[in-house]
């Protein structure tokens, strides 16, 4: 097992929602702040190769934990398919190639559940990642992230680059992104229900039919799984990180309305897409390879997230 406390570590996206959680876990492993380098976009544009080369020269890392991504909910994916493909593909391409050139000890890539085929059998097992095209609204993002899986496999076989690949399901938790233009389903719905409650709006309109299902993972559990992969993995075998509970979006909205104390009507705009019909992950591989499983119950995590938004979101 790799002792991370002795390593110099780059955490791309380290100032973001997941990145802050990963940094907390690293601190718990004895990794001091001066051993963690967080590239900020104003200093290092990771879509630009010369900036990535300069990042490796500046930070001299032993390990890269790649969390940075351009990502959002269904609306953001539909509005920016080209940008989401380019930025995620370019970041992965340059970071992995320059990891090879720098002789990096290990590269840890955070993938996405959006890499799975639209109609993959439930629960998703990692071998199904390759058996079909992703759901159309998030395919550019999912395929860009999945291409890095292939790149890491090739670089391991040709160049000996050690790496790890985790595949988290939809994340949530305190400190999430609540921006209406780019947020995922839980923060978007919390904000919508809270603002409706505070302003006395009688109706909240949600996208789709409500029949699609999702699984959610608390950000702190995801961070633990990613750091665990950095410690124990050397091969880029995709490893699911899931929350263990499949929830229909219609039920999720009801849960969020109750958590927010919103008592108005919920209606559905069926002209809008549902996205992938179902999502639920098999986490057997994470249990066996990482000795990992989620520890935070969804109801408790949802209450924490609502409380955070009430305290910090306005």
Secondary structure, 3 states (H helix, E strand, C coil): CCCHHHCCEEEECCCCHHHHHHHHHHHHCCCCHHHEECCCCCCCCCCCHHHHHHHHHHHCCCEEEECCCCCCCHHHHHHCHHHHHHHHHHHHHHHHHHHHHHCCCEEEEECCHHHCECCCCCCECHHHHHCCCECHHHHHHHHHHHHHHHHHHHHHHHHCCCEEEEEECEEECCCCCCCCCCCCHHHHHHHHHHHHHHHCCCEEEEECCCCCEEEEEEHHHHHHHHHHHHHHCCCCCEEEECCCCEEEHHHHHHHHHHHHCCCCEEEEECCCCCCCCCCCECCHHHHHHHCCCCCCCHHHHHHHHHHHHHHHCC
